[in-house]
């Protein structure tokens, strides 16, 4: 886009948003791209969906950051949860760490698969 900074495509927030969506690929973002594309079509048809202090490109950037920042945070917490082990027979510390990671991942800690993860960390 920097090469085309003088071209209309680089100045138009709708076109740069479409270009951004075209660059994203892979299974982890495929669904998000589809929903962002639908959102973009809705906004183009009804610009009142965007705050007067913002533009489409800024809103799309915010949506992307919100989605994938949280996603990465959840994945890291899940990985830590799977690797978490009780040390020195300190059950209270292990339990507190497990609950904290569970809250970060927004998992139901009473779900049998999560209870199994908890039990494996006790060994």
N, C-alpha and C positions, 0 to 999 in steps of 0.2 A: 504494500500500500504506500510505503514511503516513496517508491519510484514514481507513483502516480499522484503524489500529493496535490498537484495542480489540476488533476482531472476531476470531473464532476463526481465520479464514483467514490473517490476518496473523501469528498466533502459531504456527501449525502449519508446521514445516519442510517437510513433504511438499507441502502446498498452495502455499507460497511458491515452492518449487522448480518445481512445475508451472506456476505463473503466470509465472515467469522464462522457462521454455522456450517458453511461448506468445508471449512478446514478441519472441523471436528469429526473424528471417526473412531470406531472401536465399539466393542460391546458395552463398555461401562458408560458411554455417553450417548449411545444411539437413541434410547428412549427420551433422554432430556432434549436432544436436538429436535426430535419430532414434536415434542410439546412446545418447545421454544418457537419452532416454525409456525405452529398453529396460533400461538400467542401473537407472533409478529403479524400474521395475516389479520387477526382481530384488531390489533392496534392500528394497522394501516387503514382499516375501514372505519375506525373510531378513535381518532387521536385524543379524545377526551379521557381515554384510559391512562394517559401519561400525565404526570404532574406538569404544570406549566413551568416549573423550575428545572425540568429534566428533559431528556430527549430519548428516543428509542434506543440508541446505542448505549447510553448510560444505564438505562433500565435493564437492558439485556446483560450488560456487564455485571450489574448487581445480582441479577438472578443467577448467573453463572457462578459467581463467587459464593453466594449463599448456598447453592446446591452442592458444589464440589468441595468447598471448605468443610462443610458439615460431613460430607461423605468420607473425606480423608480422615477426619477426626474419629468418626465411627469405626473405620477400618483399623486405624492404629490402636484404638481402645480394644477392639475385638482381638487383635493379634496379641496385645499385652495380656488380655484376660486368659487366652489359651496357654500362654507361657507362664502365667503366674503360679508360683509354688509357695507353700507355707515353709517358712524357715525357722529353725530353732524352736519348733513346737509353739510358735506364737500365733495361736488361732485368732486372737482379736485383731492383730495387724493384718493377717491374711483376709479375714472377713471384711474389714474396713476397705482394704484395697479392692477386693472383688466387688463390693457394693458400689464403690466409686466408679470403677470401670463399667459396671453394669448400667449405671445412670448415664454415663457418657454415650453408651451404645444404644440406650433406650430399649434394652431388652427386658423381657419379663423374666426376672430372676427365679420365678417359681416354675418356669417351663422345664420339663424333664431333661431336655438336651442341655440347658444351662446348668441344671443341678448336677448333671454328669460332668460338665466342665469344672464345676466347683469341686466335686469329689476327686477328680483327677489331680487337682492342685494340692490336695491334702496328702498325697502319697509321697 
